[in-house]
């Protein structure tokens, strides 16, 4: 049991780090990593889970997701904007046509997925 908790704690810490890096790096998704960190911390470290659930950047969105499996309208708009901007920058920078096409497909898939996520009023 301790081994499982240690693995979940390690995965949670790595996910949190990747999520924070994803705030600044295009193409590295923030939300899935933060959700994974929350999941792992809930099963491995009550202290880290509480810290994440009360963190000013993530707390409200995590609570909404945990309790209602939905995100606020304003946050969804920000996700659309940040996703589109980061992919657009990447598409402009990348010189290979096949990579540009792949990025366009990834962008469309991500925007379609985001569209399916239920919304809460702000």
C-alpha positions as CSV (number, residue, x, y, z in Angstrom):
1,X,0.0,0.0,0.0
2,X,2.8,2.4,0.8
3,X,4.4,1.7,-2.6
4,X,1.2,2.6,-4.3
5,X,0.9,5.8,-2.4
6,X,4.5,6.7,-3.2
7,X,3.9,6.1,-6.9
8,X,0.7,8.2,-6.9
9,X,2.6,10.9,-5.0
10,X,5.4,10.9,-7.6
11,X,2.9,11.0,-10.5
12,X,1.0,13.8,-8.8
13,X,4.1,15.9,-8.3
14,X,5.3,15.3,-11.9
15,X,1.8,16.1,-13.2
16,X,1.7,19.3,-11.1
17,X,5.1,20.4,-12.5
18,X,4.0,19.7,-16.1
19,X,0.7,21.5,-15.5
20,X,2.5,24.6,-14.2
21,X,5.0,24.5,-17.1
22,X,2.1,24.1,-19.5
23,X,0.8,27.6,-18.4
24,X,3.9,29.0,-20.1
25,X,4.6,26.5,-22.9
26,X,2.4,26.1,-26.0
27,X,1.2,22.6,-26.7
28,X,1.7,21.4,-23.1
29,X,-1.8,21.1,-21.7
30,X,-2.3,22.5,-18.2
31,X,-5.8,21.3,-17.2
32,X,-5.3,17.6,-17.7
33,X,-2.1,17.6,-15.7
34,X,-3.6,19.6,-12.8
35,X,-6.6,17.2,-12.8
36,X,-4.3,14.2,-12.7
37,X,-2.3,15.8,-9.9
38,X,-5.5,16.4,-7.9
39,X,-6.6,12.7,-8.5
40,X,-3.2,11.4,-7.4
41,X,-2.9,13.7,-4.3
42,X,-6.4,12.7,-3.2
43,X,-5.2,9.1,-3.0
44,X,-1.6,9.7,-1.7
45,X,-1.3,12.9,0.3
46,X,-4.1,14.7,2.1
47,X,-1.8,17.7,2.8
48,X,-0.9,18.2,-0.9
49,X,-4.5,17.6,-2.0
50,X,-5.7,20.2,0.4
51,X,-3.0,22.6,-0.8
52,X,-4.0,22.1,-4.4
53,X,-7.8,22.4,-3.6
54,X,-7.2,25.7,-1.8
55,X,-4.6,27.2,-4.2
56,X,-5.7,30.5,-5.6
57,X,-5.0,29.5,-9.2
58,X,-6.6,26.1,-9.3
59,X,-9.1,25.8,-6.4
60,X,-12.3,27.1,-7.9
61,X,-11.9,25.2,-11.1
62,X,-10.9,22.0,-9.4
63,X,-13.9,22.2,-7.0
64,X,-16.3,22.8,-9.9
65,X,-14.8,19.9,-11.8
66,X,-14.8,17.6,-8.8
67,X,-18.4,18.3,-7.7
68,X,-20.2,19.1,-11.0
69,X,-17.9,17.8,-13.8
70,X,-18.2,21.2,-15.4
71,X,-16.2,24.5,-15.7
72,X,-17.3,28.1,-15.5
73,X,-18.1,30.0,-18.7
74,X,-15.3,32.5,-18.3
75,X,-12.7,29.9,-17.7
76,X,-13.9,28.0,-20.8
77,X,-13.5,31.2,-22.8
78,X,-10.0,31.6,-21.4
79,X,-9.2,28.0,-22.3
80,X,-10.5,28.6,-25.9
81,X,-8.3,31.7,-26.2
82,X,-5.2,30.3,-24.6
83,X,-5.4,27.1,-26.7
84,X,-6.0,28.9,-29.9
85,X,-3.2,31.4,-29.3
86,X,-0.6,28.8,-28.3
87,X,-1.4,26.5,-31.2
88,X,-1.4,29.4,-33.6
89,X,2.0,30.5,-32.5
90,X,3.3,26.9,-32.8
91,X,1.7,26.6,-36.3
92,X,3.4,29.8,-37.4
93,X,6.8,28.8,-36.0
94,X,7.0,25.2,-37.2
95,X,8.5,25.0,-40.7
96,X,7.2,21.6,-41.7
97,X,3.9,21.4,-43.5
98,X,2.9,18.0,-42.1
99,X,3.6,19.2,-38.5
100,X,1.4,22.3,-39.2
101,X,-1.4,20.0,-40.4
102,X,-1.0,17.8,-37.4
103,X,-1.2,20.8,-35.1
104,X,-4.3,22.1,-36.9
105,X,-6.0,18.7,-36.4
106,X,-4.9,18.6,-32.7
107,X,-6.3,22.1,-32.3
108,X,-9.6,21.2,-33.8
109,X,-9.9,18.1,-31.7
110,X,-9.1,19.9,-28.5
111,X,-11.6,22.7,-29.3
112,X,-14.3,20.1,-30.1
113,X,-13.6,18.3,-26.8
114,X,-13.7,21.6,-24.9
115,X,-17.0,22.4,-26.5
116,X,-18.4,19.2,-25.0
117,X,-17.5,20.1,-21.5
118,X,-20.5,21.3,-19.5
119,X,-20.6,25.0,-18.5
120,X,-21.5,26.7,-15.3
121,X,-22.6,30.3,-15.1
122,X,-20.0,32.7,-13.8
